[in-house]
């Protein structure tokens, strides 16, 4: 827990907490269950004991807004080629030593939240920009659940979808509320050992697996997973075999899996970049275990980044980084060659937003 701090960010009451004695309140949002005295914040830094309640102190605030391709989340089976208005806040409820967005997730100063927008304004801007969806990303949206849910509700009134890029580290009751509001999610399955989660991320594996099964079995949220492969830590063939076999058994063969390349960052600068061959090996293991759509990321790999028909092998969605090429789906999302349906959400014809990245300023002051 951090020391008491003050700032001028917007605060709203939360409901996932209870008193535990000694004038402390326990946050019940995620499995960390931080216990805070008046003025203290949890590890996530944005939920704070104030005035006898736990409040979210980053409501309506962002580290910045940007229009991205949906494939950057990464989501390959959710309206390919479309644009998504992306944003995050400060803080995180895990402590990954390899964090690639550490300047935001590990921020301990609210001045990183340089932009602002209420939910209705954010939905309006997304619609005006022609974005198919809004993505809660860069840091984990479960820690700003109240803001994310309000944004999602405003988006549905405007016909805009919502996407969560999350580690899935959340307790059962808030999990129900959160994913009821979310249209698509990419969940970081960071490894397949509790040792990795504990030593490298400061968490545990089991709650993440529970979240994955909950999304797949109990919601209509479109689901994909991502695993950042770190040389020597979570990239063994045995671990990848167990992970991908678990996905097929518990989530089914149609949940796309992304294997992405690590680069030295934050507190893990002594480990080299992930070789492309490691990603190819992971993809091969996944597909041998029955994963129908496994992808490589953070490297240039046209085959590993493209979508192929699992039945006849036809190229369905050609990708060169974030640019789409050949489109082999018919208007109903089936393979043009053999009529096998492709799992996911697709327009009759894809958009072609491409690899652009467009910063957007929403705050009026």
ZAMARGU-4260 file (C-alpha; in steps of 0.2 Angstrom, whole numbers, plus 5000, padded with zeros to 4 digits):
<rodrens>
0) 5000/5000/5000 | 5006/5018/4996 | 5006/5032/5009 | 4992/5044/5009 | 4992/5056/4995
5) 4980/5070/4989 | 4976/5076/4971 | 4963/5084/4961 | 4957/5070/4951 | 4938/5066/4950
10) 4933/5053/4963 | 4918/5042/4963 | 4912/5029/4976 | 4914/5011/4973 | 4904/4996/4979
15) 4916/4982/4979 | 4923/4983/4997 | 4920/4979/5015 | 4926/4985/5032 | 4939/4973/5041
20) 4942/4982/5058 | 4956/4993/5064 | 4948/5007/5053 | 4953/4998/5037 | 4943/4994/5022
25) 4946/4979/5010 | 4945/4981/4992 | 4935/4967/4984 | 4938/4971/4966 | 4952/4959/4963
30) 4961/4945/4971 | 4974/4956/4979 | 4961/4962/4992 | 4971/4977/4997 | 4967/4983/5015
35) 4968/5002/5017 | 4967/5014/5031 | 4960/5032/5028 | 4970/5040/5014 | 4979/5024/5008
40) 4978/5017/4991 | 4979/4999/4985 | 4993/4993/4974 | 4983/4998/4958 | 4985/5016/4965
45) 4968/5022/4958 | 4957/5015/4972 | 4958/5024/4988 | 4951/5024/5006 | 4943/5041/5007
50) 4929/5047/5019 | 4925/5029/5025 | 4923/5022/5008 | 4934/5016/4994 | 4934/5027/4979
55) 4940/5027/4961 | 4951/5043/4960 | 4954/5042/4941 | 4936/5043/4934 | 4935/5052/4918
60) 4954/5054/4916 | 4965/5047/4904 | 4984/5046/4899 | 4978/5050/4881 | 4967/5045/4867
65) 4972/5037/4851 | 4964/5029/4836 | 4972/5013/4832 | 4969/4998/4821 | 4959/4984/4830
70) 4973/4972/4826 | 4984/4981/4837 | 4974/4976/4853 | 4977/4962/4846 | 4960/4956/4840
75) 4961/4947/4823 | 4943/4940/4823 | 4933/4956/4828 | 4929/4967/4814 | 4946/4966/4805
80) 4952/4982/4797 | 4941/4993/4808 | 4947/5008/4819 | 4946/5008/4838 | 4948/5023/4849
85) 4960/5018/4863 | 4964/5025/4880 | 4970/5020/4897 | 4973/5028/4914 | 4987/5026/4927
90) 4991/5011/4938 | 4988/4992/4937 | 4983/4978/4949 | 4998/4967/4944 | 5016/4971/4946
95) 5024/4963/4930 | 5043/4965/4929 | 5042/4965/4910 | 5028/4978/4908 | 5029/4986/4891
100) 5018/5001/4897 | 5027/5004/4913 | 5026/5023/4911 | 5007/5022/4913 | 5004/5006/4923
105) 5018/5010/4936 | 5014/5029/4937 | 5012/5036/4955 | 5008/5054/4949 | 4991/5058/4943
110) 4998/5071/4931 | 5001/5057/4919 | 4982/5058/4917 | 4983/5073/4905 | 4966/5071/4896
115) 4948/5069/4901 | 4931/5065/4895 | 4915/5060/4902 | 4907/5044/4895 | 4894/5052/4884
120) 4908/5064/4876 | 4919/5049/4873 | 4905/5039/4865 | 4901/5054/4854 | 4919/5057/4849
125) 4921/5038/4844 | 4905/5039/4833 | 4910/5055/4825 | 4928/5048/4821 | 4920/5033/4813
130) 4927/5021/4825 | 4919/5004/4826 | 4924/5002/4845 | 4932/5010/4860 | 4946/5000/4868
135) 4951/5001/4887 | 4970/4997/4885 | 4987/5002/4890 | 4984/4998/4908 | 4971/4986/4915
140) 4953/4992/4914 | 4947/4982/4928 | 4954/4994/4940 | 4944/5008/4933 | 4928/4997/4932
145) 4916/5011/4936 | 4922/5022/4922 | 4923/5008/4909 | 4906/5002/4913 | 4899/5019/4911
150) 4908/5022/4895 | 4902/5005/4888 | 4884/5010/4892 | 4886/5027/4883 | 4894/5018/4868
155) 4879/5006/4866 | 4867/5020/4865 | 4878/5026/4850 | 4880/5009/4842 | 4899/5009/4847
160) 4907/4993/4853 | 4918/4991/4868 | 4934/4981/4869 | 4944/4977/4885 | 4963/4973/4885
165) 4965/4965/4902 | 4975/4952/4912 | 4958/4945/4919 | 4964/4948/4937 | 4947/4951/4945
170) 4935/4944/4958 | 4919/4935/4953 | 4906/4948/4957 | 4914/4963/4949 | 4919/4951/4934
175) 4900/4949/4931 | 4897/4967/4930 | 4912/4971/4920 | 4910/4958/4906 | 4892/4961/4905
180) 4896/4978/4898 | 4911/4972/4886 | 4908/4967/4868 | 4926/4959/4865 | 4941/4956/4876
185) 4959/4951/4874 | 4965/4943/4890 | 4983/4941/4894 | 4987/4923/4898 | 5005/4928/4904
190) 5011/4910/4907 | 5004/4893/4913 | 5013/4892/4929 | 5008/4899/4946 | 5027/4902/4949
195) 5028/4914/4935 | 5013/4924/4940 | 5019/4925/4958 | 5037/4929/4955 | 5036/4939/4939
200) 5019/4947/4941 | 5014/4947/4959 | 4998/4937/4956 | 4992/4920/4954 | 4987/4910/4938
205) 4970/4902/4945 | 4960/4918/4945 | 4965/4922/4927 | 4959/4904/4921 | 4943/4907/4930
210) 4940/4923/4921 | 4944/4915/4904 | 4931/4901/4907 | 4919/4913/4914 | 4920/4924/4898
215) 4919/4909/4887 | 4905/4900/4896 | 4894/4914/4904 | 4895/4929/4892 | 4893/4934/4874
220) 4909/4943/4874 | 4921/4939/4860 | 4937/4932/4867 | 4955/4931/4861 | 4971/4928/4872
225) 4989/4934/4871 | 5004/4927/4878 | 5020/4937/4878 | 5034/4924/4877 | 5050/4928/4887
230) 5065/4918/4883 | 5069/4906/4897 | 5054/4910/4908 | 5038/4905/4900 | 5042/4899/4882
235) 5046/4880/4885 | 5038/4868/4873 | 5031/4859/4888 | 5023/4874/4896 | 5016/4879/4879
240) 5009/4862/4876 | 5000/4862/4893 | 4993/4880/4890 | 4987/4877/4873 | 4979/4860/4877
245) 4970/4868/4892 | 4963/4882/4880 | 4956/4869/4868 | 4949/4858/4882 | 4941/4873/4892
250) 4938/4887/4880 | 4937/4877/4864 | 4947/4877/4847 | 4940/4893/4840 | 4947/4905/4853
255) 4961/4914/4844 | 4978/4914/4853 | 4992/4927/4850 | 5010/4923/4854 | 5020/4940/4854
260) 5038/4944/4856 | 5046/4951/4871 | 5058/4966/4871 | 5069/4971/4886 | 5059/4984/4897
265) 5055/4990/4914 | 5064/4978/4926 | 5069/4965/4914 | 5082/4973/4903 | 5094/4959/4905
270) 5084/4947/4894 | 5086/4947/4875 | 5072/4949/4863 | 5061/4934/4859 | 5067/4925/4843
275) 5055/4924/4829 | 5058/4905/4829 | 5050/4904/4847 | 5034/4912/4841 | 5033/4900/4826
280) 5036/4885/4838 | 5022/4891/4849 | 5010/4893/4835 | 5015/4876/4829 | 5012/4868/4846
285) 4995/4877/4848 | 4989/4871/4831 | 4995/4853/4834 | 4984/4853/4850 | 4969/4859/4840
290) 4969/4878/4842 | 4962/4883/4825 | 4969/4901/4824 | 4986/4904/4832 | 4995/4920/4828
295) 5013/4928/4830 | 5015/4946/4835 | 5028/4960/4837 | 5037/4952/4822 | 5035/4952/4803
300) 5027/4936/4799 | 5014/4936/4785 | 5009/4918/4787 | 5008/4919/4806 | 4999/4935/4806
305) 4986/4930/4793 | 4970/4920/4795 | 4968/4903/4787 | 4953/4892/4785 | 4955/4877/4797
310) 4945/4866/4786 | 4953/4868/4768 | 4968/4879/4772 | 4962/4894/4761 | 4969/4911/4765
315) 4954/4920/4773 | 4962/4937/4779 | 4979/4942/4773 | 4989/4953/4785 | 5005/4963/4782
320) 5008/4970/4800 | 4991/4980/4802 | 4987/4981/4783 | 4974/4969/4776 | 4976/4961/4759
325) 4967/4946/4752 | 4949/4944/4759 | 4943/4926/4757 | 4926/4928/4767 | 4909/4929/4760
330) 4896/4941/4766 | 4891/4929/4780 | 4909/4926/4787 | 4911/4909/4778 | 4926/4903/4768
335) 4923/4907/4750 | 4931/4891/4745 | 4922/4878/4756 | 4909/4888/4765 | 4916/4884/4783
340) 4911/4898/4795 | 4925/4908/4803 | 4922/4911/4822 | 4922/4929/4826 | 4913/4945/4821
345) 4914/4952/4804 | 4907/4965/4792 | 4902/4959/4775 | 4917/4969/4768 | 4931/4974/4779
350) 4936/4992/4783 | 4954/4996/4778 | 4960/5008/4792 | 4978/5001/4791 | 4993/5004/4802
355) 4989/5023/4806 | 4990/5029/4823 | 4980/5045/4826 | 4982/5054/4843 | 4966/5063/4848
360) 4963/5077/4861 | 4947/5077/4870 | 4949/5089/4884 | 4942/5106/4881 | 4954/5115/4893
</rodrens>
